[in-house]
Amino acid sequence: MNEALCSILCGENEWSFDTEGRSIKFNQDGTGELWCRCQFNYWIAAELEWKSIDPPKRSAQITSPPSNSTHRKPPQFLGQLTLEITLGKQIPQHARANLSQSTMLNELGLTASAFRPKCYTIVIEKGHFIEPCCIGFAPPSTTKFALRLLFDTSPYPRARSGKGRRAGRIVIFSGSIGSLWGGGRRSWMVRGEL
């Protein structure tokens, strides 16, 4: 089961939290990327290392968040994994030329605790989904997603990992999709055939 779920996890170019620029990518070789950007502001553009591990004895059970399904049929549970993810300080190779001069990116805006290994329980579901911020008022042209990745806690560093509380971090990421710096559950989706 782990191999099949890891294959699904890595089979997508990226998993998007929204179309504004928050995404995570998992590569077959145990590397990946975590991005957090909005318009021209970047807070996190980091390489990461990940691996599937045996769940702890008291593994977290993830329940589905309020439905963002575009159909009345409930999502199909594909499986659950426990991942150990370590956020790196390096900007992904393909973006280094453009982002290397940033004064608040990665280790410049986060404390050392953000870069320690952390364990997450994830669930992969198949269905028809829209972005969380579009629930309740999605126009017909809204992007639809076929897979959803649920984290027991957000892979973004919590508020206490940040160096200060810049207003942009609070304002930009508050609202119906929750705060970037919150530790709440996150739902990530990928486009696919519907």
C-alpha positions in Angstrom: 0.0 0.0 0.0 2.8 2.5 0.9 4.4 2.0 -2.6 1.1 2.6 -4.4 0.3 5.7 -2.3 3.9 7.1 -2.7 3.5 6.6 -6.4 0.3 8.7 -6.4 2.0 11.3 -4.2 5.0 11.6 -6.6 3.0 11.1 -9.8 1.7 14.7 -9.8 3.8 17.7 -10.8 2.6 19.5 -7.7 -0.2 19.5 -5.1 -1.8 23.0 -4.9 -3.5 24.4 -1.8 -4.8 27.1 -4.0 -4.1 28.8 -7.4 -2.4 31.7 -5.6 0.9 29.9 -5.2 0.9 27.6 -2.2 2.0 24.2 -3.3 4.1 21.2 -2.4 5.9 18.7 -4.6 7.1 15.2 -3.9 9.8 13.5 -6.1 10.4 9.8 -6.3 14.0 10.3 -5.0 12.8 11.6 -1.6 13.2 15.3 -2.4 10.6 17.9 -3.2 9.6 21.6 -2.9 7.4 23.7 -0.6 6.2 27.0 -2.0 4.3 29.9 -0.5 3.8 33.0 -2.6 1.1 35.4 -3.5 1.4 37.7 -6.5 5.1 38.8 -6.4 5.7 38.1 -2.7 7.6 34.9 -1.8 7.8 33.7 1.8 8.9 30.1 1.3 10.5 28.6 -1.8 12.4 25.7 -0.3 13.7 22.3 -1.2 12.6 19.5 1.1 13.4 15.9 1.9 10.7 13.4 2.7 10.2 9.7 3.4 7.4 7.4 4.3 7.7 6.0 7.8 5.8 3.5 9.9 3.1 5.3 11.7 3.5 5.9 15.5 1.5 3.6 17.7 -1.1 6.2 18.2 -1.4 7.4 14.6 -3.6 10.3 13.9 -6.8 9.6 12.1 -7.7 12.3 9.6 -11.3 13.1 9.0 -12.3 14.8 5.8 -12.8 18.6 6.1 -16.0 20.3 5.1 -16.7 19.1 1.6 -15.4 21.1 -1.2 -16.6 18.4 -3.6 -18.4 19.6 -6.7 -20.6 16.5 -6.7 -22.8 15.1 -4.0 -20.9 11.8 -4.1 -18.4 11.6 -1.1 -14.7 11.4 -1.9 -13.1 8.0 -2.3 -10.5 7.2 0.4 -7.3 5.9 -1.4 -5.1 5.6 1.6 -3.2 7.1 4.5 0.6 7.5 5.0 2.9 8.9 7.7 5.6 11.1 6.2 8.7 12.6 7.8 9.4 15.9 6.0 12.5 18.1 6.6 12.3 21.6 5.1 15.6 22.7 3.6 17.1 26.2 3.4 18.0 26.0 -0.3 15.8 27.6 -2.9 14.9 25.1 -5.6 17.5 25.0 -8.4 15.2 26.3 -11.1 14.4 29.4 -9.1 17.7 30.4 -7.6 18.7 33.0 -10.2 15.4 34.9 -9.6 14.9 34.5 -5.9 18.4 34.4 -4.4 18.4 38.1 -3.4 15.2 37.9 -1.3 15.5 39.3 2.3 12.7 37.3 3.9 12.8 33.9 2.1 13.3 30.6 3.9 16.0 30.8 6.6 15.9 34.6 6.4 12.3 34.7 7.6 12.2 31.6 9.7 13.9 30.3 12.8 15.9 27.1 13.0 13.0 25.1 14.3 11.3 25.3 10.9 14.0 23.2 9.4 13.9 20.3 11.8 12.3 17.0 10.7 8.5 16.8 11.4 6.1 13.9 11.0 2.7 14.3 9.2 -0.2 11.9 8.7 -1.6 12.4 5.2 -4.7 11.0 3.4 -5.2 10.8 -0.3 -8.7 11.0 -1.7 -10.2 10.8 -5.1 -13.3 12.8 -6.1 -14.3 16.2 -7.7 -12.9 19.1 -5.7 -12.6 22.9 -5.9 -10.4 25.3 -3.9 -11.4 25.7 -0.3 -11.8 29.5 -0.9 -14.5 28.9 -3.6 -16.8 26.7 -1.5 -20.3 28.2 -1.6 -19.8 30.6 -4.5 -17.9 28.8 -7.2 -18.6 30.0 -10.7 -18.8 27.4 -13.5 -15.2 28.3 -14.7 -13.7 27.4 -11.3 -10.7 25.0 -11.5 -11.7 21.5 -10.6 -9.4 18.9 -9.1 -9.5 15.1 -9.1 -7.3 14.2 -6.1 -7.1 15.7 -2.6 -4.2 15.4 -0.2 -5.1 16.0 3.5 -2.4 16.8 6.1 -3.1 16.3 9.8 -1.3 19.6 10.4 -0.1 22.2 7.9 3.4 21.6 6.4 4.0 25.3 6.7 5.9 26.5 9.9 3.7 27.6 12.7 3.7 31.2 14.0 6.3 30.6 16.7 8.7 29.6 13.9 8.4 32.9 12.2 10.8 35.8 13.0 8.3 38.5 13.9 4.7 38.9 12.6 4.8 40.9 9.5 1.3 42.3 8.6 1.5 40.8 5.1 1.7 37.3 6.5 -1.5 37.7 8.5 -3.6 39.8 6.0 -2.8 37.9 2.9 -3.4 34.5 4.3 -6.4 35.1 6.5 -10.0 34.6 5.5 -12.0 31.5 4.4 -8.9 29.5 3.6 -7.3 30.0 7.0 -4.0 31.5 8.1 -0.8 30.4 6.5 0.9 30.3 9.9 -1.8 28.3 11.6 -1.2 24.7 12.4 -4.6 23.5 11.2 -5.4 20.8 8.7 -4.6 21.6 5.1 -6.2 20.2 2.0 -4.1 20.1 -1.2 -5.4 19.2 -4.7 -4.2 18.2 -8.1 -5.9 18.6 -11.4 -6.9 15.5 -13.2 -9.4 13.9 -15.4 -12.9 14.3 -14.1 
